[in-house]
Amino acid sequence: MELRQLEYFVAVAEERHFTRAAERLHVAQSGLSTSIRSLERELGASLFVRNTRSVELTDEGRALLTQARHALANVAAAKDAVAAVRGLLRGTLAIGTLQCLGAVDLAATLARFHAAHPGVEIRLRQGGSPDLIERVRTGDLDLAFVSAPASVVPGVALAPFRAEPLVLACGPNHPLRDRTAVDLRELPGETFVDFSPGWISRDAVDQAMAAAGVERRVAFEVNDVHWLLDLVGHGLGVAVVPQVFRGKRTAARFVPLTDPPHWQLAVATAGGRHPSTAATALLGLDGIRAAATSRPA
């Protein structure tokens, strides 16, 4: 098995098309197809289900994809480590992030990183924590800033980053808007706005409400911070959100909670191997170290 075969395999798996994969790699499609067939013969398994429009991974292909990505990442990390000794940092850094970190200005941090290491190609993907964590596990991302799940995720290392207290967000005319603090047990009967089921922040709020003995009705389910705050700001419901949302431009009012639960941020990296040289350099920047060690207000 050659590294080139794994590179070709990953490209076809990601593009789901032999022609697009060949164009991406700047190689002849015939050579790419021959390499994939040779890999399948060596493994004794079909890696793709082929049809006229696209290709799909078989179960064997899906099993290989994660390992192939890790193998290619390890080779790239080895090259990067040698280059780093010579004072160079190169390669690709694939990062995932939530919409609203608050603890760190990621755009400014990436700008500083790019200025210091122009030889590194930065790729950024925004999404929900479950998707980002899965992409870290499969090797699609080098690291991701996520909401920490309640349970261990096999194949993923999660380093606690910062804990944000949850607060109540309500409309500008809501009866609770001027309170110094609100107890979750005061919220039965309220209409709620929240993220979709399966989002880790939604799970955290569901658990906090259940622990308080409060049944709630989530009438508005969204997957965007700005939509959530707009709905709350227009008085269509209340929400329990991380305190960092206060920094968004919105008509919503924010009220502290009594003995508030916390939203835990974490950095996700692949388990069982060291982050790439570029990922290590990013995590070592002062802004991220300070956010990781500071305490929420």
N, C-alpha and C positions, 0 to 999 in steps of 0.2 A: 504494500500500500504506500503510495507516494503522497506527499503534501499537495502536489498539484492536483491529484485526483480529488482530495478532500476540498480543495478550493473550488474546483469545478462543481462538485456535488453541492456545496453550500450555495453557490451562485444559482444553480438550477432550482434548488429548494426554495430560495427566497424570491426568485423571479417567477417561479412556476411556469417557466417557458424556456425551451432550449435556445431559441433564437435570441431572446432578450438577454439570457445569461451569456451567450457568446459575445454579443455586442458589449455587454458590461465589462467582460474580461479582455476584449480586443483579440479574440482568437477565432479561428474558423469553427463553424458549427459542427462540421464533420469530425474534427479533432476532439471537440468537447464530447460529442456523443460517443465516440470510440472510447474515450477515457472513462466515461460513466459505465459503459457496458463492461469494460475490463474490471472496474471496481466491483460491479455486481457479480461477475464470474468469480472473482477472488473471495468475496464474502458468501457466495452461494445463496444469494437472496436478491429479489427484485426490490429496488429502492423507490421506484416511481411507478404510478399508474398513469400511462400515457394515453392521451386522446388527441383529437385534431385541434383543440383550442388551447389546452393547458395541460400541465402535469401536476399530479398530487402525490404526496408522500405516502408510501405504505407504512405499516406499523414498524417494519424494520428500518425504513428510511427515517422515521421520526426518532427512533432510538439512536440512530447514527448521527443525526443532525446536532444534537446537544454535544456529543463527544467530539465531533468534527470541529465545531466552533471553538470548544475549549482547546483542542490540539493546535489549531491555527492561532488562537490567542496566546498560547504558551510560546509558540515559535516567535510571534511578533514581540512578545515581552522579552525574550532572550535577545533579539536584535536590538530592542530599545535599550536594554540594560548595558549592552556593549557600547552603543552610541552615547549613552548618558555618561559613561566613564570618560569619553572624549569631549564631554561638555556639550553634547548635542541631545536634543529630545525630539523625537519624530514619531510617526505612526498616526493612528486614529484613536480618538477618545470618544466613546459613545456614552452619552449621559441621559438618564431619565429623570424627570422631575414632576412633582405636583404643580398645580396652578399657583398655589399661594404658600410659599415657604415662610416668609416673614423673618425667620431667624438669620437669613443670609440673603444679600442682594445677588442672586445667581448671575444675572446679566452682567453686572459690574465685575463680578469675580471671573467670569469667563473672558471678559475683555482684558483683564489684567493677565490672565493665563495666556491668552493668545499673543499679547504683546511680548511676554517673556519667552514663549515657546512657539514662534510662528511656523515651525516645521511640523507641528501637530495639527491634524485635521480634526476639528470638533464637530460632532454630530449630536443634536439634542432632540429628544422626544418627550412631549408632555402627555400625561395620561393619568389614569387612576392607579392606585397602589397595586392592586392585584395583577394588573397587566404588566406594570413595570417590574414587579418582583419576578414574574414568570420570565420576562425577557432577560433579566439578570441571570436567572437560573439556566436558561438555555444558551447563554453567551451572546445574545443579541445586543446587550448593553454591558458596559464595563462596570458601571455603578448607577445607582438611582437614589434620589432623595424621596422617601416614601413615608406613609403612615405605618407605624410598626404594627404588624398583626398580633393578635392575642396569643397565637401558638407558633411553635417552631416551624419553619418552612424548610423541608429537606433540600439540600444543595445550595442554600443561600445563607450567607452570614449577615446578620443585622446588628449594626453598631448604634446604640441609642445616641441621638443627636441633640434633641431638645424637647422638653415637655411644655406644651402650651395649655394654660387653663381654659376650660370652656366657659362661654358666657351666653347669656340670652340676647338674641337679636329680635327686636320688635319694631313695629311701625311708629312713626313720629306722633301718632295720636293714641297709642295703646295705653291702657290704664297703668301698666307697669313701667312705663318709659322712664320715670324720674325716681324710681326706687334705688336705694343704695345697694341693695342685694335682693335676690329672689331665690327661694328654695324650689327645687324641681317639683316638690309635692304640691306647689301652688298652681301647677299648669294643667290639671285635668280639664278637658273640655276645649282646650285651645286647638286651633287648626295649625298644623305644622308644615313647614317647607324643609326639605332635606334632600340629600343626595340619594341616588338610586340604591336599592338593596344590593349588597355585595361590596359596596365601597367600605373601606375600613373605618373611615370617620363616621359613616352611618351606623356601622356595627357598634362603635364606641358609644354613640348617643343612645341607641336602642338598649344597650346593656345598662347605661346609667339610669335611664327612665324606668327600666324594669326593676333595678335595685331600689329605686325610690317608690316603687309600687304604683307607678303612673302608667295607665294605658293611653296611648296617643294615636291620633289619626293624622297620617301624613297624606295630605291631599295633593301636594305639589312635589314631584320628584324630578330632580334636575341633575345634570352632570357638569355644571359650570358655576363657579363661585359668583360671578357677576349676575347671572340669572337668579340665583338664590337670593342675593341681597336686594335685587330689584323687586322681586315678589314680596319680600318682607317689607321693604321700604314703602310699597304701595298698600300696605295693610292687609295683604291677602293671607297672612299667617305669621307665625313666629318660628324661630329656629334656634337651636343650640349649636353654637359654632366655636371654633378656636378664637381666642382673643386676638390673634394676629389679623383677623378680618376687619378689625377696627380701622386699619390703615387704608381700607378701600374707600373710594368716593361713593357715598350712598346716603340715602335719606333715612336708612334704618338707624335705630338707637340701640346701644349696647349696655346691658345691665349685668354686673357681676353676679355669679351664683354663690350661694352659701355652700361652703365646703365643696368647691367645684371638682368634678372629674377632670382629667387631663388628656390631651391629645398628644401622643408620643410620636415624634419624628425620629427617623433612623436613616442611616446610610446602608443601602443593600449592595453587597458585592457577592460574587460567586464563592460558595463554600469550598474548602479544600485546596485553594490555590491563592497565591498572593495577587493583589491587584496589579495591573500593569504599571510600568514606570510613570506613564502620563497620569494615570488615575491617582497614584500615590502623590505625585507632585501637586495635583489639584487639591487633594484632601489636606495637603500640608500648608496651603495658603493661609495667611493670618486671619482673613475674614471668616473662613470656615472653622478654623481652630477656636477663634473667639466665640463664635455662635455655639459651638459644641460644648464649651465650658461655661457659658454664661447662664444665669438663672432667669426664668421668665419674670416679668414684672408682676 
